[in-house]
Amino acid sequence: MASRTKRTYNLSEQTVSRVRELAGRYEAAPSQDRVVELAVERLYRAVRDEQEAQAWARAAEDPEFRAEVKQIARDYDDRESWPA
């Protein structure tokens, strides 16, 4: 199991209430700590995915990158060297 670190954060009463409700009433996670962990992990993935999408969008506009991708596609489109 991963090591745990005790932290103190200043959260709004509404946020604290929602964490308690998600853990208790809705049983979204087995504990309030786990509710927070799940929420942070979901936000982290969303931010990371957005950053990655932006990087791919920039790459799609880069003429050198597009030329390299086309060359790779041509290199791997050699049907004579691939088994049937």
C-alpha positions as CSV (number, residue, x, y, z in Angstrom):
1,M,0.0,0.0,0.0
2,A,1.2,3.5,-0.8
3,S,2.4,5.6,2.2
4,R,0.0,8.1,3.5
5,T,0.7,11.7,4.4
6,K,-1.6,13.7,6.8
7,R,-2.3,17.1,5.3
8,T,-4.6,20.0,6.3
9,Y,-6.4,22.0,3.6
10,N,-8.8,24.9,4.0
11,L,-12.0,23.8,2.2
12,S,-15.3,25.5,2.0
13,E,-18.1,24.0,4.1
14,Q,-19.9,23.1,0.9
15,T,-17.0,21.0,-0.3
16,V,-16.6,19.3,3.1
17,S,-20.3,18.6,3.1
18,R,-20.2,17.1,-0.4
19,V,-17.2,14.9,0.4
20,R,-19.1,13.6,3.4
21,E,-22.2,13.1,1.3
22,L,-20.4,11.3,-1.5
23,A,-18.7,8.9,1.0
24,G,-21.8,8.4,3.3
25,R,-25.0,8.8,1.4
26,Y,-23.9,7.9,-2.1
27,E,-21.1,5.5,-1.1
28,A,-19.0,6.8,-4.0
29,A,-16.0,5.6,-2.1
30,P,-15.3,3.7,1.1
31,S,-14.0,6.8,2.9
32,Q,-13.8,10.6,2.7
33,D,-10.1,10.4,2.0
34,R,-10.8,8.1,-0.9
35,V,-13.5,10.5,-2.3
36,V,-10.8,13.3,-2.3
37,E,-8.2,10.9,-3.9
38,L,-10.6,9.9,-6.6
39,A,-11.6,13.6,-7.3
40,V,-7.9,14.7,-7.5
41,E,-7.0,11.7,-9.7
42,R,-9.9,12.5,-12.1
43,L,-8.9,16.2,-12.3
44,Y,-5.3,15.3,-12.8
45,R,-6.1,13.0,-15.7
46,A,-8.4,15.6,-17.3
47,V,-5.7,18.3,-17.1
48,R,-3.1,15.9,-18.4
49,D,-5.3,14.7,-21.3
50,E,-6.1,18.3,-22.2
51,Q,-2.4,19.2,-22.3
52,E,-1.7,16.1,-24.5
53,A,-4.6,17.1,-26.8
54,Q,-3.2,20.6,-27.1
55,A,0.3,19.2,-27.9
56,W,-1.1,16.9,-30.6
57,A,-3.1,19.9,-32.1
58,R,0.1,22.0,-32.2
59,A,1.9,19.0,-33.8
60,A,-0.8,18.7,-36.5
61,E,-0.1,22.3,-37.5
62,D,3.7,21.8,-37.7
63,P,4.8,21.2,-41.3
64,E,7.9,19.3,-40.2
65,F,6.0,17.0,-38.0
66,R,3.4,16.3,-40.7
67,A,6.1,15.6,-43.2
68,E,7.7,13.1,-40.8
69,V,4.4,11.4,-40.1
70,K,3.8,11.0,-43.9
71,Q,7.3,9.6,-44.4
72,I,6.7,7.1,-41.6
73,A,3.4,6.1,-43.1
74,R,5.1,5.6,-46.5
75,D,7.9,3.5,-44.9
76,Y,5.4,1.2,-43.2
77,D,3.1,1.0,-46.2
78,D,5.6,-1.2,-48.1
79,R,3.3,-4.2,-48.6
80,E,6.0,-6.3,-50.3
81,S,7.9,-6.6,-47.0
82,W,4.9,-7.3,-44.8
83,P,3.7,-10.9,-44.5
84,A,0.2,-11.5,-46.0
